[in-house]
């Protein structure tokens, strides 16, 4: 009980630290090339300008991208003055990647190249965004198309190949959960999870495979679960693009912040040059690094393990670490007095 009190006091100290709100998004921009008049979708200057308009309306801090041919192509839509770009090393126009506002610090992790299976499928782009000392691990994915809600073992080539990607994705998820990381997987899953999750046969539902509660405590959620897509007047009402978060990141989702950028019907004639996908986004209110470190300890140490609490000092900035150590000393003195009183 005394250690719980100690943890609570330190937690209150951390709660005084600031949080920061960021907006995360995903957008498949359909074969986006850097040069006008090239590729399978031949865009002209006016087409890029329309895409810029919608990027401005989106105005997110972190955008997971799919089907974008690298940083030069991304810069035709997102201002290179405002964003840095991070893309997979796969040499193909259909790359995954990220546009991240320059005010954020980013670690570009190695590709999840194993998603490419035989080299013909798309890699995952893996980054860590550092928000006020708190790391948020992000993966941009574009999974195999053509198996939207069927059983994964239904016999079609598309479903077989999608099923082969599942253990790769699940392994990445399990590794992040074991690390205790807050993470999100953003992108075009090419899977109608609102239908897929109802498949009862073991091994046949992609969602139930990755959200299986293993390691202990893992719990995934979709920010857009149960919602209806309004893209192109609701042509495909069940989402295949998703914002997936683990339980740590789910605690940061700002209620009611989900949004979808819908193309104007006046632009229907330019549907192909825009995209068959609309961007979706949500806001996260991310606690400072101090708060995040302590909240994880509070969650996993019901009795307030002192060694874990003390070790948390290493996660603090130098000035705050000194404050934490000072508080720990005072709490130890209080605990010693309580022990002495109990012995009388």
C-alpha positions as a printed Julia matrix, in Angstrom:
344×3 Matrix{Float64}:
   0.0     0.0     0.0
   2.81    2.4     0.91
   4.51    1.77   -2.43
   1.23    2.36   -4.23
   1.05    5.7    -2.45
   4.6     6.43   -3.55
   3.83    5.59   -7.13
   0.73    7.74   -7.0
   2.72   10.72   -5.76
   5.31   10.36   -8.52
   2.51    9.88  -11.05
   1.0    13.18   -9.93
   4.38   14.83  -10.47
   4.5    13.47  -14.01
   0.91   14.51  -14.66
   2.02   18.12  -14.33
   4.16   17.64  -17.44
   2.69   18.79  -20.74
   1.18   16.66  -23.48
   1.27   17.28  -27.21
  -1.46   16.69  -29.77
  -0.6    15.37  -33.21
  -2.73   14.19  -36.1
  -1.91   10.9   -37.85
  -3.33    9.9   -41.21
  -3.1     7.45  -44.07
  -3.58    8.08  -47.79
  -3.13    5.85  -50.82
  -2.49    8.3   -53.69
  -2.79    5.8   -56.53
   0.42    5.43  -58.55
   1.8     8.88  -57.78
   4.81    9.69  -59.94
   7.03   12.79  -59.66
   6.93   13.77  -63.32
   3.89   14.97  -65.21
   2.49   12.76  -67.96
   4.25    9.59  -66.75
   3.16    6.28  -65.25
  -0.1     4.38  -65.4
  -2.0     7.45  -64.19
  -0.79   10.38  -66.3
  -1.24   13.45  -64.15
  -0.85   17.0   -65.36
   0.04   20.15  -63.41
  -3.6    20.82  -62.51
  -3.97   17.29  -61.11
  -1.05   17.81  -58.71
  -2.57   21.12  -57.68
  -5.87   19.43  -56.82
  -3.99   16.85  -54.73
  -2.18   19.71  -52.98
  -5.55   21.22  -52.15
  -6.66   18.04  -50.4
  -3.31   17.66  -48.66
  -3.81   21.17  -47.29
  -7.29   20.24  -46.1
  -5.86   17.15  -44.42
  -3.07   19.15  -42.75
  -1.94   16.17  -40.65
   1.38   15.94  -38.83
   2.17   12.38  -39.9
   0.75   10.83  -43.08
   1.34    7.2   -43.97
   1.53    7.0   -47.75
   0.93    4.19  -50.22
   1.54    3.94  -53.97
   3.89    6.92  -53.96
   7.13    6.73  -55.93
   9.42    8.2   -53.3
  10.17   11.59  -51.79
  10.21   13.51  -55.07
   6.7    12.32  -55.88
   5.47   13.08  -52.35
   6.86   16.61  -52.65
   4.49   17.23  -55.59
   1.63   16.99  -53.06
   3.13   17.89  -49.67
   5.37   20.92  -49.22
   9.01   19.93  -48.74
   9.34   23.11  -46.68
   6.91   21.67  -44.12
   7.47   17.91  -44.36
  10.29   15.37  -44.37
   9.75   12.15  -46.31
  10.63    8.59  -45.42
  10.11    5.74  -47.89
  10.77    2.04  -48.19
  13.79    0.95  -50.18
  11.7    -1.16  -52.53
  12.43   -0.08  -56.09
   8.87    0.2   -57.3
   6.36    2.99  -57.89
   4.03    1.41  -55.34
   6.1     2.29  -52.3
   4.92    2.82  -48.78
   6.27    5.75  -46.82
   5.57    8.72  -44.58
   5.34   12.48  -44.78
   6.19   13.89  -41.34
   6.03   17.5   -40.26
   9.54   18.9   -39.82
   8.82   19.98  -36.26
   8.85   16.29  -35.24
  11.95   14.17  -34.65
  11.98   10.87  -36.54
  14.03    7.68  -36.44
  13.83    5.82  -39.75
  13.9     2.11  -38.87
  14.73   -0.66  -41.36
  11.94   -1.66  -43.75
   9.66   -4.51  -42.86
  10.9    -6.04  -46.08
   9.62   -9.51  -45.17
   6.14   -8.3   -46.15
   7.45   -8.42  -49.71
   7.38  -12.24  -49.44
   8.93  -13.2   -52.82
   9.98   -9.66  -53.67
   6.8    -8.85  -55.57
   4.75   -7.46  -52.7
   5.15   -4.15  -50.91
   7.44   -3.53  -47.94
   6.31   -1.85  -44.75
   7.93    1.5   -43.91
   8.87    1.64  -40.23
   9.56    4.87  -38.34
   9.57    6.12  -34.76
   8.19    9.6   -34.14
   9.4    11.27  -30.94
   6.78   13.59  -29.45
   7.91   15.56  -26.39
  10.18   12.7   -25.35
   7.59    9.98  -25.99
   8.32    7.49  -28.8
   5.5     6.38  -31.08
   6.36    3.52  -33.43
   4.56    3.69  -36.78
   4.3     1.25  -39.67
   2.92    2.16  -43.1
   1.56   -0.89  -44.93
  -0.05   -1.81  -48.23
  -1.04   -5.46  -48.13
  -1.95   -7.76  -50.99
  -5.13   -6.8   -52.84
  -7.94   -9.08  -53.98
  -8.9   -10.89  -50.76
 -11.12   -8.34  -49.07
 -13.28  -10.43  -46.75
 -13.06  -14.09  -47.76
 -11.49  -16.83  -45.62
  -7.73  -16.53  -46.03
  -7.52  -20.2   -47.13
 -10.31  -20.0   -49.69
  -8.0   -21.14  -52.5
  -7.52  -17.93  -54.47
  -3.97  -16.8   -55.23
  -4.65  -13.36  -53.75
  -5.81  -14.85  -50.45
  -2.88  -17.25  -50.29
  -0.45  -14.38  -50.73
  -2.24  -12.18  -48.22
  -2.22  -15.05  -45.73
   1.55  -15.39  -46.19
   1.9   -11.76  -45.04
  -0.02  -12.32  -41.81
   2.75  -13.99  -39.76
   5.18  -11.24  -40.8
   2.82   -8.52  -39.62
   1.95  -10.45  -36.47
   5.64  -10.89  -35.63
   6.24   -7.14  -35.94
   3.25   -6.48  -33.68
   4.39   -9.03  -31.11
   7.9    -7.56  -31.05
   6.54   -4.08  -30.36
   4.21   -5.4   -27.65
   7.1    -7.24  -25.98
   9.11   -4.0   -26.01
   6.24   -2.17  -24.34
   6.05    0.28  -27.23
   3.11    2.46  -28.14
   2.5     1.84  -31.83
   0.14    2.26  -34.76
  -0.14    0.51  -38.1
  -1.54    2.79  -40.77
  -2.36    2.07  -44.36
  -4.17    0.15  -47.03
  -4.75   -3.31  -45.56
  -6.92   -4.32  -48.53
  -9.14   -6.03  -45.97
 -12.64   -5.14  -44.8
 -11.97   -5.68  -41.12
 -15.58   -4.92  -40.13
 -16.48   -8.08  -42.06
 -13.26  -10.02  -41.56
 -13.45   -9.94  -37.75
 -16.69  -11.96  -37.88
 -14.98  -14.97  -39.49
 -15.08  -17.6   -36.74
 -12.84  -20.25  -38.31
  -9.39  -20.16  -36.64
  -6.66  -18.86  -38.93
  -9.05  -17.45  -41.54
  -9.54  -13.92  -40.17
  -6.63  -11.51  -40.59
  -7.85   -9.29  -37.77
  -8.31  -12.13  -35.3
  -4.84  -13.43  -36.13
  -3.06  -10.17  -35.36
  -5.34   -9.18  -32.44
  -4.97  -12.47  -30.57
  -4.06  -11.18  -27.1
  -0.53  -12.54  -27.39
   1.83  -11.45  -25.89
  -0.21  -11.09  -22.72
  -1.92   -7.73  -22.58
  -1.8    -7.01  -26.32
  -5.02   -5.43  -27.49
  -5.42   -3.79  -30.9
  -8.2    -1.47  -31.96
  -9.2     0.33  -35.14
  -9.98    4.01  -34.82
 -12.33    3.75  -37.8
 -14.02    0.5   -36.71
 -17.74    0.36  -37.5
 -17.7     3.59  -39.49
 -18.85    4.02  -43.08
 -16.57    5.41  -45.77
 -18.02    8.38  -47.64
 -15.25    8.4   -50.26
 -16.6     9.15  -53.73
 -20.17    9.3   -52.44
 -19.82    6.03  -50.51
 -18.9     3.92  -53.55
 -17.07    1.47  -51.26
 -18.69    1.95  -47.84
 -16.61   -0.61  -45.9
 -13.11    0.63  -45.12
 -10.0    -1.18  -46.32
  -7.76    1.67  -45.16
  -7.32    1.57  -41.4
  -5.76    3.33  -38.42
  -4.79    0.49  -36.07
  -3.42    1.24  -32.6
  -2.34   -0.87  -29.65
  -3.78   -0.36  -26.18
  -1.09    2.14  -25.16
  -1.67    4.38  -28.18
  -5.45    3.85  -27.97
  -5.42    5.73  -24.66
  -4.19    8.8   -26.53
  -6.85    8.91  -29.25
  -8.83   12.12  -29.0
 -12.5    11.2   -28.86
 -14.43   12.27  -31.95
 -11.29   13.28  -33.84
 -11.57   10.74  -36.67
 -11.98   12.4   -40.05
 -12.12   11.49  -43.71
 -11.16   13.95  -46.43
 -13.83   13.5   -49.08
 -13.27   14.68  -52.65
 -15.65   17.26  -54.02
 -18.23   15.86  -56.41
 -17.23   18.68  -58.78
 -13.93   16.79  -59.14
 -15.57   13.51  -60.19
 -14.24   13.95  -63.72
 -10.73   13.82  -62.21
 -11.35   10.77  -60.01
  -8.58    8.69  -61.57
  -6.02   11.49  -61.29
  -6.95   12.07  -57.65
  -7.28    8.59  -56.12
  -9.8     5.88  -55.45
  -8.83    6.23  -51.76
  -9.65    9.16  -49.48
  -7.31   10.15  -46.67
  -8.42    9.29  -43.13
  -7.0    10.74  -39.93
  -7.3    10.98  -36.16
  -5.69   13.02  -33.39
  -3.56   11.68  -30.56
  -2.95   13.54  -27.32
   0.49   12.17  -26.45
   1.82   12.53  -22.9
   5.33   13.72  -22.21
   8.08   11.14  -21.94
   7.97   11.32  -18.15
   4.24   10.66  -17.98
   4.45    7.83  -20.5
   7.24    6.04  -18.63
   5.41    6.24  -15.32
   2.05    5.24  -16.79
   3.59    2.04  -18.13
   4.96    1.21  -14.67
   1.61    1.95  -13.04
   0.0    -0.42  -15.52
   2.32   -3.36  -15.01
   3.24   -3.09  -11.32
   0.15   -3.45   -9.16
   2.23   -3.3    -5.98
   4.49   -0.54   -7.28
   7.78   -2.37   -7.75
  10.44    0.02   -6.38
  13.24   -1.22   -8.6
  11.17   -0.56  -11.74
  10.19    2.85  -10.41
  13.8     3.79   -9.7
  14.93    2.56  -13.11
  12.41    4.88  -14.71
  14.67    7.79  -13.9
  16.77    6.82  -16.89
  13.82    7.67  -19.16
  13.68   11.27  -17.96
  15.48   14.31  -19.25
  18.41   15.21  -17.0
  16.6    17.98  -15.13
  13.46   15.95  -14.55
  15.49   12.89  -13.56
  17.02   14.93  -10.72
  13.52   15.97   -9.63
  12.37   12.36   -9.7
  15.32   11.22   -7.59
  14.58   13.98   -5.08
  10.96   12.86   -4.85
  12.03    9.23   -4.45
  14.25   10.18   -1.51
  11.41   12.04    0.17
   9.05    9.15   -0.43
  11.58    6.76    1.04
  11.81    8.97    4.15
   8.02    8.94    4.46
   7.98    5.17    4.11
  10.69    4.79    6.77
   8.64    6.93    9.17
   5.56    4.85    8.49
   7.53    1.71    9.21
   8.75    3.21   12.5
   5.22    4.19   13.51
   3.93    0.74   12.69
   6.64   -0.81   14.9
   5.61    1.24   17.99
